[in-house]
């Protein structure tokens, strides 16, 4: 186990180098120049276009300020150095430390995604197990039809529909549709503050959850149907074991292996968040931060979010491998 973990941890280094290189190249190939965008936001395009010589001089000074005047290979080497020293620099947009901006947004995204992921697993796995043990029944058909219907609905359309129906659009004004807290909520006690926060998160959590319900429940159903047809399940039933023991102790444990694979992507999903949902509901999370960074060509923020997400993906894959061995003794890590 120790040698396996050591090898996997060492493999992270070249993998991270490859990810940073690909990300850096993609960002460099993207249209737009952060220096020009910064000047346009500060002075306006008209002022820059009026005096060509001065504008070129200002652009050059801005590039020097952000280090964009150096050759691209030098920029990449400087970036890699910052990655391995855990220094992502300052934002091009507002000159704030990138770590500070991420520290502000990360707790909000974690709240949103943890609630969504928890609801998905609590609802989808029991529904998938029930469908697999009652194939072809009316409840199974209703669950299958309902989940596939939900899976086909685009999240942005559902978000707009919920705002119109329940957010004071054309019908009821039940749930807030802006931010994650009411104005002045910081002065409330803990329980009133918690209730206010939960009320603000209802609609975003619904939009983030319904699609995952369909995917995970159908995955659980398919895996369980495959496992319960195996010979060892028939042997367990022939021994006189109760159906509950056969399903949950023998079949469900082996059916968990594909589901565990999804765990590798839960950690980076907490960092990436949902760009669409956070933008629609104006939630200041990591998804909205990344979206704003792309629009403003804020290279340090984009690279920081991408690098952290990639690292968490690699750690998630390592955790999945360890869980494979814990669930199935036949799997040997060595």
C-alpha positions in Angstrom: 0.0 0.0 0.0 2.8 2.4 0.9 4.7 1.9 -2.3 1.6 2.2 -4.3 0.6 5.5 -2.7 4.2 6.8 -3.2 4.1 5.9 -6.9 0.8 7.6 -7.4 1.8 10.7 -5.6 5.0 10.9 -7.7 2.9 10.5 -10.9 1.0 13.6 -9.9 4.0 15.8 -10.7 4.4 15.1 -14.4 0.6 15.0 -14.8 0.3 18.5 -13.2 3.0 19.8 -15.5 1.1 18.5 -18.5 -2.1 20.0 -17.3 -0.6 23.4 -16.6 1.1 23.4 -20.1 -2.1 22.6 -21.9 -4.1 25.1 -19.9 -1.5 27.8 -20.5 -1.4 27.2 -24.3 -5.2 27.3 -24.5 -5.4 30.6 -22.6 -2.7 32.1 -24.8 -4.6 31.0 -28.0 -7.8 32.6 -26.8 -8.7 35.8 -28.5 -8.3 39.0 -26.6 -5.6 40.8 -24.7 -5.8 41.4 -20.9 -3.8 44.6 -21.2 -6.2 46.0 -23.8 -9.3 44.9 -21.9 -7.9 46.5 -18.8 -7.3 49.8 -20.5 -10.7 49.7 -22.2 -12.5 49.2 -18.9 -10.5 52.0 -17.3 -10.3 54.7 -20.0 -12.8 53.6 -22.7 -12.1 52.7 -26.3 -12.7 56.2 -27.6 -9.9 57.8 -25.6 -7.5 55.1 -26.6 -8.4 55.4 -30.2 -7.9 59.1 -30.3 -4.1 59.1 -29.8 -2.5 56.1 -31.4 1.1 56.8 -30.1 0.0 57.3 -26.5 -2.3 54.3 -26.6 0.5 52.0 -27.8 2.8 53.4 -25.0 0.1 52.8 -22.4 -0.6 49.3 -23.7 3.2 48.5 -23.5 3.4 49.9 -19.9 0.4 47.8 -19.0 1.9 44.6 -20.4 5.1 45.3 -18.5 3.1 45.8 -15.3 1.5 42.4 -15.7 4.6 40.6 -17.1 2.9 40.1 -20.5 5.9 41.6 -22.3 8.1 38.6 -21.7 8.3 35.7 -24.2 5.6 33.1 -23.8 8.0 30.3 -22.7 9.4 32.6 -19.9 5.8 33.4 -18.8 5.1 29.7 -18.6 8.2 29.0 -16.6 7.4 31.8 -14.2 3.8 30.4 -13.9 5.1 26.9 -13.1 7.4 28.3 -10.5 4.4 30.0 -8.8 2.3 26.8 -8.9 4.9 24.8 -7.1 5.4 27.6 -4.5 1.6 27.9 -4.1 1.8 31.6 -5.1 -0.8 32.4 -7.8 0.0 36.1 -7.8 -2.5 38.9 -8.0 -5.5 39.3 -10.2 -5.2 41.4 -13.3 -8.8 42.7 -12.8 -8.6 44.3 -9.3 -4.9 43.6 -8.2 -6.1 41.5 -5.3 -4.3 38.3 -4.1 -5.8 35.3 -6.0 -5.8 33.2 -2.9 -7.9 35.8 -1.1 -10.4 35.8 -3.9 -10.7 32.1 -3.9 -10.9 31.9 -0.1 -14.0 34.3 -0.3 -15.8 32.3 -2.9 -14.9 28.7 -1.9 -17.1 28.4 1.2 -20.2 29.5 -0.7 -19.6 27.0 -3.5 -18.9 24.2 -0.9 -22.2 24.9 0.8 -24.1 24.8 -2.5 -22.5 21.7 -3.8 -22.4 19.7 -0.6 -26.1 20.1 -0.2 -26.7 19.2 -3.8 -24.5 16.1 -3.8 -25.9 14.9 -0.5 -29.5 15.1 -1.8 -28.5 13.4 -5.0 -27.0 10.4 -3.2 -29.8 10.2 -0.6 -32.5 10.1 -3.2 -30.9 8.5 -6.3 -29.3 5.4 -4.7 -32.4 4.1 -2.9 -34.5 4.8 -6.0 -32.0 2.9 -8.2 -31.9 0.0 -5.8 -35.7 -0.2 -5.6 -36.0 -0.1 -9.4 -33.5 -2.9 -9.8 -35.3 -5.1 -7.3 -38.7 -4.4 -8.9 -37.9 -4.3 -12.7 -40.8 -3.8 -14.9 -43.2 -2.8 -12.1 -45.3 0.3 -12.2 -43.1 2.2 -9.7 -40.0 1.3 -11.7 -41.6 2.6 -14.9 -42.7 5.8 -13.2 -39.3 6.4 -11.7 -37.6 5.7 -15.0 -39.9 8.0 -17.0 -39.7 10.8 -14.3 -35.9 10.7 -14.0 -35.4 10.7 -17.8 -37.8 13.6 -18.1 -35.9 15.6 -15.6 -32.5 14.7 -17.2 -33.7 16.1 -20.5 -34.5 19.5 -19.0 -31.7 22.1 -19.4 -30.7 23.7 -16.1 -30.9 27.3 -17.3 -34.4 26.8 -18.6 -35.5 25.2 -15.3 -33.9 28.1 -13.4 -35.7 30.7 -15.4 -39.0 28.8 -15.0 -38.6 28.5 -11.3 -37.9 32.2 -11.0 -41.1 33.0 -13.0 -43.2 30.6 -11.0 -41.8 30.9 -7.4 -39.5 33.9 -7.5 -42.0 36.8 -8.0 -42.0 36.6 -11.8 -45.6 36.0 -13.0 -47.0 33.9 -10.2 -45.9 33.4 -6.6 -43.2 35.3 -4.7 -42.1 32.5 -2.4 -38.3 32.2 -2.7 -35.6 34.8 -3.2 -33.7 34.7 -6.5 -30.7 37.0 -5.8 -27.6 36.2 -3.7 -27.4 33.8 -0.8 -28.5 36.0 2.1 -30.8 38.8 2.8 -29.6 42.4 3.4 -28.7 42.7 7.1 -28.7 39.0 7.7 -25.3 39.3 9.4 -27.0 40.9 12.4 -29.4 37.9 12.9 -28.9 35.1 15.4 -27.5 31.8 14.2 -30.9 30.0 13.7 -32.5 32.9 11.8 -29.4 33.4 9.7 -29.4 29.6 8.9 -33.0 29.7 7.9 -32.4 32.8 5.7 -29.5 31.1 4.0 -31.4 27.9 3.5 -34.3 29.8 2.0 -32.0 31.5 -0.5 -30.4 28.2 -1.6 -33.7 26.3 -2.3 -34.0 27.2 -6.0 -30.2 26.9 -6.9 -30.0 23.6 -5.1 -33.1 22.3 -7.0 -31.5 23.3 -10.3 -28.2 21.6 -9.4 -29.8 18.4 -8.1 -32.5 17.2 -10.5 -30.1 16.2 -13.3 -27.8 14.3 -11.0 -30.8 12.3 -9.7 -31.5 10.9 -13.1 -28.0 9.9 -13.9 -27.0 8.4 -10.6 -30.3 6.5 -10.1 -30.1 4.9 -13.6 -26.4 4.0 -13.1 -27.3 2.4 -9.7 -30.2 0.5 -11.3 -28.1 -0.8 -14.2 -25.2 -1.9 -11.9 -27.6 -3.6 -9.5 -29.4 -5.5 -12.3 -26.1 -6.8 -13.6 -24.9 -7.9 -10.1 -28.1 -9.6 -8.9 -27.9 -12.0 -12.0 -24.5 -13.3 -10.9 -24.1 -16.8 -9.6 -23.0 -15.8 -6.1 -26.3 -14.0 -5.6 -28.2 -17.1 -6.5 -26.0 -19.1 -4.1 -26.6 -16.6 -1.3 -30.4 -17.0 -1.8 -30.0 -20.7 -1.9 -28.4 -20.6 1.5 -31.6 -19.2 2.9 -30.4 -15.6 3.5 -33.0 -13.0 3.6 -33.6 -10.9 0.6 -32.5 -7.8 2.5 -29.2 -9.3 3.4 -28.7 -10.6 -0.2 -29.4 -7.2 -1.8 -27.7 -4.8 0.6 -24.8 -6.9 1.9 -23.8 -8.9 -1.2 -25.2 -7.2 -4.3 -25.1 -3.6 -3.3 -21.5 -3.6 -2.2 -20.3 -4.8 -5.6 -22.6 -2.5 -7.4 -21.0 0.4 -5.6 -17.7 0.2 -7.6 -18.9 2.2 -10.6 -20.6 4.7 -8.3 -17.3 5.2 -6.4 -15.7 6.3 -9.6 -17.9 9.4 -9.5 -16.2 10.4 -6.3 -13.1 11.3 -8.2 -15.1 14.2 -9.7 -16.8 15.5 -6.6 -13.9 17.4 -5.2 -13.2 19.4 -8.4 -16.9 20.0 -8.8 -16.9 21.8 -5.5 -14.2 24.2 -6.8 -15.7 24.7 -10.3 -19.2 25.1 -9.1 -22.0 25.8 -11.6 -21.3 28.7 -13.8 -24.8 28.9 -15.2 -26.7 28.6 -12.0 -24.4 30.9 -10.0 -24.7 33.5 -12.8 -28.5 33.3 -13.0 -29.0 33.5 -9.2 -26.1 35.9 -8.8 -24.3 33.6 -6.3 -20.8 34.8 -5.6 -19.2 31.4 -5.8 -16.3 29.8 -7.7 -18.3 29.2 -10.9 -19.1 32.9 -11.2 -15.5 33.9 -10.3 -14.2 31.7 -13.1 -16.7 33.0 -15.6 -15.8 36.6 -14.7 -12.1 35.8 -15.0 -12.6 34.3 -18.5 -14.4 37.4 -19.7 -11.7 39.8 -18.4 -8.8 37.5 -19.4 -7.7 37.4 -15.8 -5.0 34.8 -16.4 -3.9 34.3 -12.7 -7.4 33.5 -11.5 -8.1 31.2 -14.5 -4.9 29.3 -14.0 -5.4 29.0 -10.3 -8.9 27.6 -10.6 -7.8 25.2 -13.3 -4.8 24.0 -11.4 -6.6 23.5 -8.1 -9.4 21.6 -9.9 -6.9 19.4 -11.7 -5.0 18.6 -8.5 -8.3 17.7 -6.7 -9.3 15.4 -9.6 -6.0 13.5 -9.2 -6.5 13.2 -5.5 -10.1 12.1 -6.1 -8.9 9.3 -8.4 -6.4 8.2 -5.8 -9.2 8.0 -3.2 -11.4 6.0 -5.6 -8.6 3.5 -6.1 -8.3 3.0 -2.4 -12.0 2.6 -2.0 -12.0 0.0 -4.8 -9.7 -2.2 -2.7 -11.8 -1.6 0.4 -15.1 -2.6 -1.3 -13.7 -5.6 -3.3 -10.9 -7.7 -1.7 -10.1 -9.2 -5.1 -8.7 -5.8 -6.2 -5.1 -5.5 -5.1 -3.5 -2.1 -5.3 0.0 -3.6 -5.6 
